[in-house]
Amino acid sequence: MIATADNERHKDAVIIGGGIAGLQSALDLADQGYKVAVVERQASIGGRMISLSKVYPTLDCASCITTPKMSAAAHHENIELLTYTEVDSITPGPNGHTVVVTRKATHVNADKCIGCRLCEYACDTEYPDDFEQGLGSVRAISVAFTNAIPQKAVLDADYCLACGLCLRACPTDAIEFDQQPRQETIHADVVIVASGFQLNALTIKPQYSAAQNQNVISPLTLERLLAPHGPYGRVLRPSDGKIPESIAFVQCAGSRDQSIGVPYCSRVCCMYAIKQAMLLSGSLPTADITIYYMDIRAFGKGYEQFYQNAKAMGINFVRGKVSKIDSVDKDDLLVHVEYTEEPQDCVRKQRHDMVVLAQGMIPQWNPTSFSPVQIGSDGFVATPDSVSPCTTNVPGIFVAGAAAGPKDIVDSIAEAGAAAMEAGRYLSKRAHLDHTARTVALELIA
Ligand SMILES: Cc1cc2nc3c(=O)[nH]c(=O)nc-3n(C[C@H](O)[C@H](O)[C@H](O)COP(=O)(O)OP(=O)(O)OC[C@H]3O[C@@H](n4cnc5c(N)ncnc54)[C@H](O)[C@@H]3O)c2cc1C
């Protein structure tokens, strides 16, 4: 039951999504003095970037460069973070947009929680950790991850046994088993959609055997395996904990394929596969690493050099199309690949310990169900004005980052800055119009 305590408030801007794009837009607007609310459906801001190991092309530690931005947003006097919050509707009107959101029940009083995690240590119910791609486990009450922002515990009612261990452990009486979700309404002059992406199913191509063999993994799983603070602290293959000696990357495994509804290129897969291959060769220096690709798209600043460096490091690049992957001897994998370069038209079978599938990037959120924002044929938010690529079909609603299409971090940040700029321009035009209307009205009265 949703309690109807309708809290209403006004903001200059509402940003949907607390990933790197949403945070950049929020900071850019807040620095100009605008009041901003960031609505994030997860318990922490940070988006996909906070779960990556290192980022191409610089190989900077992802959390080292994301955490300061998260922290800057959390401490900015003009930014309010609404985490664990879903957007219910966006209704444009003559005086701005009405955004209705639901604050999901965390069953923890956020004002009282001090993030000490004593509840988490006391809890003895565990379930697979989404942040670790299911490789680790998490307690039924926990802080989302080590450097989560805010550092507040969330109790997952689906797994909680209501045993009371957390209640007894909490030093501030913050646990509220009977907390209900509540709806809030935000009146905002502008909205920026920065809801990012998700990957299509690992099993979307049954011929790659991901449903049958745990060692066919997602690139996000490999990000966690490579992260220094990841589930195992080193790279082990999921089925039996063996250190893999031969790892393959299969590119375009969920993109550039009409038959699965993703005809477009996901743009980031070539580069992150090269990055992951380089990181793997650092942590497993004797392993054989092969990237099966159709063509390498290394289009950004410094990316071609990054690709050449990977080749020089001994990463094996095979140009060809993988037709299927079979399990052999239970845990190993046999990759069937048709070469498209010398020796051409030759089909080979190669055995590997672990295979990483480059899944396609698809939108995380479709706003059309409850807002007039138009969606393009690829499912991402449409940007009809090619000279103003952050604007949508609705005046005052802008888009940034991967919500508008597959994009890497550099491009997401640049676009987020542009969206904030457009939004700021829109806000100052509105303020100017309001001022002119008031002056005209006063003159008429006088
Ligand atoms: C395996 C992998 C490795 C990568 N490595 C790199 C790399 O090394 N370098 C690089 O440049 N790029 C890399 N990328 C790409 C990078 O992850 C993206 O460019 C970046 O995350 C896009 O940021 P974003 O803020 O647009 O979206 P996201 O990171 O997806 O953030 C969107 C946020 O919006 C929230 N959200 C969604 N819907 C709603 C809703 N309805 N209400 C409230 N909140 C919502 C989500 O919970 C999320 O927090 C990689 C991608 C993958 C898949």
The ligand as a Tripos MOL2 file, in Angstrom:
@<TRIPOS>MOLECULE
LIG
   53    58     1     0     0
SMALL
NO_CHARGES

@<TRIPOS>ATOM
      1 C1         31.3630   -3.8850  -19.3060 C.3       1 LIG1
      2 C2         31.4510   -2.4070  -19.5630 C.ar      1 LIG1
      3 C3         32.6600   -1.7510  -19.3940 C.ar      1 LIG1
      4 C4         32.7660   -0.3870  -19.6730 C.ar      1 LIG1
      5 N1         33.9710    0.2220  -19.5570 N.ar      1 LIG1
      6 C5         34.0990    1.5170  -19.9090 C.ar      1 LIG1
      7 C6         35.3730    2.1660  -19.8640 C.ar      1 LIG1
      8 O1         36.3800    1.5710  -19.4720 O.2       1 LIG1
      9 N2         35.4700    3.4640  -20.2850 N.ar      1 LIG1
     10 C7         34.3650    4.1500  -20.7430 C.ar      1 LIG1
     11 O2         34.5100    5.3070  -21.1530 O.2       1 LIG1
     12 N3         33.1230    3.5650  -20.7550 N.ar      1 LIG1
     13 C8         32.9760    2.2840  -20.3520 C.ar      1 LIG1
     14 N4         31.7380    1.6980  -20.3680 N.ar      1 LIG1
     15 C9         30.5550    2.5310  -20.6920 C.3       1 LIG1
     16 C10        30.0360    3.2710  -19.4300 C.3       1 LIG1
     17 O3         29.5740    2.3210  -18.5020 O.3       1 LIG1
     18 C11        28.9070    4.2300  -19.7980 C.3       1 LIG1
     19 O4         29.4100    5.1590  -20.7450 O.3       1 LIG1
     20 C12        28.3930    5.0590  -18.6290 C.3       1 LIG1
     21 O5         28.0610    4.2260  -17.5540 O.3       1 LIG1
     22 C13        27.1560    5.8640  -19.0600 C.3       1 LIG1
     23 O6         26.7650    6.6420  -17.9600 O.3       1 LIG1
     24 P1         25.2330    7.1100  -17.7640 P.3       1 LIG1
     25 O7         25.2090    7.9610  -16.5490 O.co2     1 LIG1
     26 O8         24.7270    7.6690  -19.0290 O.co2     1 LIG1
     27 O9         24.4130    5.7510  -17.5150 O.3       1 LIG1
     28 P2         24.4330    4.6980  -16.3020 P.3       1 LIG1
     29 O10        25.8030    4.4550  -15.8040 O.co2     1 LIG1
     30 O11        23.6520    3.5320  -16.8180 O.co2     1 LIG1
     31 O12        23.6030    5.4170  -15.1450 O.3       1 LIG1
     32 C14        22.1960    5.6010  -15.2570 C.3       1 LIG1
     33 C15        21.6010    5.6910  -13.8710 C.3       1 LIG1
     34 O13        20.2030    5.9720  -13.9890 O.3       1 LIG1
     35 C16        19.4720    5.1830  -13.0570 C.3       1 LIG1
     36 N5         18.0980    5.0160  -13.5620 N.ar      1 LIG1
     37 C17        17.6990    4.3710  -14.6820 C.ar      1 LIG1
     38 N6         16.3520    4.4630  -14.8110 N.ar      1 LIG1
     39 C18        15.9070    5.1830  -13.7620 C.ar      1 LIG1
     40 C19        14.6030    5.5930  -13.3430 C.ar      1 LIG1
     41 N7         13.5120    5.2880  -14.0270 N.pl3     1 LIG1
     42 N8         14.4860    6.3030  -12.2040 N.ar      1 LIG1
     43 C20        15.5910    6.6290  -11.4850 C.ar      1 LIG1
     44 N9         16.8610    6.2540  -11.8360 N.ar      1 LIG1
     45 C21        17.0170    5.5450  -12.9600 C.ar      1 LIG1
     46 C22        20.2570    3.8800  -13.0080 C.3       1 LIG1
     47 O14        19.9780    3.1570  -11.8190 O.3       1 LIG1
     48 C23        21.7070    4.3870  -13.0890 C.3       1 LIG1
     49 O15        22.2370    4.6600  -11.8070 O.3       1 LIG1
     50 C24        31.6070    0.3390  -20.0920 C.ar      1 LIG1
     51 C25        30.3820   -0.3260  -20.2320 C.ar      1 LIG1
     52 C26        30.3010   -1.6750  -19.9760 C.ar      1 LIG1
     53 C27        28.9870   -2.3880  -20.1750 C.3       1 LIG1
@<TRIPOS>BOND
     1     1     2 1
     2     2     3 ar
     3     2    52 ar
     4     3     4 ar
     5     4     5 ar
     6     4    50 ar
     7     5     6 ar
     8     6     7 ar
     9     6    13 1
    10     7     8 2
    11     7     9 ar
    12     9    10 ar
    13    10    11 2
    14    10    12 ar
    15    12    13 ar
    16    13    14 ar
    17    14    15 1
    18    14    50 ar
    19    15    16 1
    20    16    17 1
    21    16    18 1
    22    18    19 1
    23    18    20 1
    24    20    21 1
    25    20    22 1
    26    22    23 1
    27    23    24 1
    28    24    25 2
    29    24    26 1
    30    24    27 1
    31    27    28 1
    32    28    29 2
    33    28    30 1
    34    28    31 1
    35    31    32 1
    36    32    33 1
    37    33    34 1
    38    33    48 1
    39    34    35 1
    40    35    36 1
    41    35    46 1
    42    36    37 ar
    43    36    45 ar
    44    37    38 ar
    45    38    39 ar
    46    39    40 ar
    47    39    45 ar
    48    40    41 1
    49    40    42 ar
    50    42    43 ar
    51    43    44 ar
    52    44    45 ar
    53    46    47 1
    54    46    48 1
    55    48    49 1
    56    50    51 ar
    57    51    52 ar
    58    52    53 1
@<TRIPOS>SUBSTRUCTURE
     1 LIG1         1 GROUP 0 **** ****
